[in-house]
Amino acid sequence: MPPRSPIIQLPDQVKTELDQRLLAGGFAGYAGLAVWLEDQGFSISKSALHRYGSAFEEKTEKLRAATQMSIQLAETVGDDAGAMNDALIRLAQGELFEQLLEADKDGKSLVDALPEITLSVARLTRASVLQKKWQTEFRDKLKAAAREVDKIARKGGLTDEAAGTIREKILGVVG
């Protein structure tokens, strides 16, 4: 098993500052970052920083691409049906599965990573269940609203055609 990355063992505040410096510097300047870490009391090689920075850059790029896809998805189909959340949950599940497969490569044993992954899977599953429940409730409320509007419209003297158009507009939201 490869040794555990010294960067993972940094205090949260120092690691957060390192991440911010990597982002601000465009994932360059590893020699300067090694000097900055040395000033903070941590001796980490430029090569270790580069390995960490490359992986962090890759994850950042995936997140940027996923965010862009979510924006495009929301613009194209809207998010009334929660399609974007569903897609994000599936993306996160895929990422967790990938982490599970890669656990040993990062110096984390599978046993060490399992509680964190299990907790994440439980949270995603809960989010997915809540998402499906919300979708069902939203759909039912729209159907009830469409029926009520239809009754009111007919009582108010609208033609069947006008009432039908209103009902279809409301139900069209749930597709």
N, C-alpha and C positions, 0 to 999 in steps of 0.2 A: 504494500500500500504506500502510495507517495506521501511525503510529509505534508502536514496541514499547512495551508497558506498562512504566512505571518500576517497578511492583511486582514484575514478573517478574524484574527485574534486581537486586532486593534480595538481600543475603547470606542464605543459608538460615536462619540463626539469627534474623534480624530478621523474615523472612517467616513463619517458624513462630510467632514471638511475635505478629505481626500477626494471623495466622489464629486463634490462641487468643483474642486480645482480641476479634476479631469474633464468635466463637462465644459467649464469655462475655457479651458485650454485646448479644447478640440482634440482631446486624447493624444496630446503631444507633451514634450518637456518632461520626460520621465527622470532625467538626471536632476533637474531642479526639484522635482517632487521628492526624490530620494534625499536631497539635501534638506528640504523642509521637514521631512519626517525625522531625519537625524537631529534636527534642532528641537523636535518635539520629544526626543528621547527614544526613538525607534529606529533600529538599523534594518532597513529593508533594501535589497538590491534593486538596481534599475531593471534587471531582467524580470524579477518577481512582480515589480510594478507594471511592467509592460504586459506580462501574462494576465494580470488582474485587469488592467485597463482594456486590453483587447476583448476579454470576455464581457466586461461591463459595457463597452461600446456596442458589442453585438446585441446584448440584451436591450440597450437603449434604442438601437435601430429597430429591433423587433417591436418594441413598445410604440415607437413613432409610427411604424407601418400599421400596426393594429389600430392605433388612434386614428390615423388617416382613413383606414378602411371603415371604421365605425362612423366617422363623419360622413363619408360618402354613402354608406348604407342608410344612415339617418336621413340624408338629403334625398335619396332615391325612393326608399319605401316608408320613411317616417319611422317613428319608434312607438306608435300607439300600441302595437301588438307586442312590444317588448322584444322584438327580434334582435336588436343590438345587444341587450343584456344577455339574451340566450347565446348569441355568438361569442360574447366576451367570456361567459362561463365556460363554454366549450374550449375556447382558446386557453384559458387558465388551466382547465383540466388536462389539456394536451401538454402544457408547459410542466405541470406537476409530474405527469407520467415521464416526461423527458428527464426531469430532475431525479426521479426515482432510478432511472436507468444509469444516470451519470453520477450518482451519489459517491461511489467509490473513487471515481476519477478526481474528484475535488478534494480528496483526502478525508472525506466524511464517510464513515462506514454506514452501511445501510441501516444498521441498528440505531446509530445516532440520529440519522435523518428521518427515520420512520415516524416518531411522534409528531414532528413538525409537518410532515407530509400528510399524515393521518388527520391532523387537526385541519389542515387546509382543505382536504377532501371533504371532511364533515361540513365545513363552512360553505364550500361550493355546493354541496348537495342540498344544504338548507336553503341557500340562495336560489337554487334551481326550483326547489319545491315551492318556495314563496312566490317566485316568478310565475310558475304555472298556476298557482292559486289566484294570484292577482289577475292574470290573463282571463281565467274563467269568470271571476267576479266582474271584471270590466265588461266582458262580452255579455254576461247576463243582465247587467245594468243597462247597457245600450239597447238590448232587445226589449227590456221592460219599458225604457224611455220611448222607443219607437212605437210600441203598442199604445202607450198613453197619449203620445202626440197624435197618433192616428185617430184615436177616439175623440180627442179634443177638436181636432181639425174637422172631423165629420160633423160633430155637434155644432161647430161654429159656421157650418155652411160651405166648407170647402168641397170642391168636387172630389170624387174618388181618385181621379188622376192626380190632382194637386196633393192630396193626402198620401197617395202612393209614392209620389216623388219625394216628399219630405221623409217618409219612412225609409225609402231606399237610400237617401243621403245619410241618414243616421246609421243604418245597418251597413252601409258601405265602409264605414270606419273600421268595422271588425272584419271586413273582407270575407 
